[in-house]
Amino acid sequence: MAPEIEIWDLDVINPVEPVSKLGFHSEKKKHAHRNSGHRDAVLDLSWNPGFPHIMASGSVDKTAILWDLETHKDSTVIKNFAGNVESVAWHSQEGQTLLTASADSSVKVFDCRYEETFKSWSVEGEALIAKWDPCRPFLTTVGTSTGRLYGFDIRSADPLWSTEEHGKDVSGLAMAPTVQGLLISAHVDGIVKVWDVRSTTPTLVFTKEASIGQIHAFDLNPDAPYIGCVGGTKKSKNFKLMDFSKIKEIVEHFSTSA
């Protein structure tokens, strides 16, 4: 994994090279003065929906960087971490608000208009992935290295809820954009879980083995809340679409308890 970020134009068929690259890092002394951006592998990216020329990145080098895509330069480097910055996520309505999860067990929300302005919470294990609730703008969900999930209201000092430890890393997390409380977690051991998190006592609605080896990524279709995609390590089948609308338990639960 490299410290540079490549930006590709997906409207171009079979492109030869990226449109641009963000950051430069060289171990050679003669090029050291040109170094910019991250010094180690980039772990996550988030494009700002309110300010499309701004993108955030998190890295093994224990920093989060805000990039200006018009100048292709780093505009802000956030160093308030003691571990890998595993996850970054811009708020959908407040363009200055950035959510982060770090291997130092911290979950932080930054107001990027002001340096050193942030709120912080702690979790058990490493905080691996953090997502905003698209239906409730003050709420977030965090997945950890213990397999436990946490729910936070950024206006409160303590977690709203947490689940029992699953035992394996949470490697994917997604909240349905139009079905309030529908949360799906994916775990390294290949298990996908569907939760109802509308109350402070989360309900496990459905569990399924994805059958693609260890899961490395999961996400939901923003235009079809019951359609998900999952990626794993099984060589013969490392990508799979999952249609949760065909699973009776899930559809009935969220339609009858709405």
Secondary structure by P-SEA (a helix, b strand, c coil): cccbbbbbccccccccccccccbbbbcccccccccccccccccccccccccccbbbbbccccbbbbbcccccccccccccccccccccccccccccbbbbbccccbbbbbccccccccccccccccccccccccccccbbbbbccccbbbbbcccccccccccccccccccbbbbbcccccbbbbbcccbbbbbbbccccccccccccccccccccccccccccccbbbbbccccccccccccccccaaaaaaaaaac
